[in-house]
Amino acid sequence: MKINKIKYLEYILAILFFITILFWAKTIDQTKKSLIAIQYDDIVYQYEVIKTAEQSDLKSVFIKIINKRLKCYADTSDYSLRLSTCRKTYEYDILRAARDNLKSSPSLGDFMLCTQNCPLSYSFCNGEEFSEGESQDCRDIESLCIETCLNEFWRGNDLNENGGNNKEE
């Protein structure tokens, strides 16, 4: 029986290509897992920062928005509907409250990205074990998250500092 050298080389190349793809896919999967771990660490760090923030006079406004979100979540069992209705209404209500109560110019995209994680702070608080005699209303933590986002991306911003219209007169 005679071995065809070209077919043999094609077979070897196909095996090497397949092995290369497997190693490449494994590397991508490990990179993806490490990125998820980094994002989780960032969220946990932000949660710790949130707990040290100070509440403003907008707390009652934010608590109403949070209660509205929680009621919507309770009434909606489908996760995709929660995102498309409850979460969108929540984000719009936060934006509306900030626009109505603050006069500075925001870094709007960054602010909206920041507030998307605020329901996570509510969930983290629900899972946290508090010492005896200590309790925490998790709505307060979520409200502090919104305050932190406002402090970081909205309050004190000035159009001239953020690349707005800097026309020289």
Secondary structure, 3 states (H helix, E strand, C coil): CCCCHHHHHHHHHHHHHHHHHHHHHHHHHHHHHHHHHHHHHHHHHHHHHHCCCCCCCCHHHHHHHHHHHHHHHHHCCCHHHHHHHHHHHHHHHHHHHHHHHCCCCCCHHHHHHHHCCHHHHHHHHHHCCCCCCCCCCHHHHHHHHHHHHHHHHCCCCCCCCCCCCCCCC
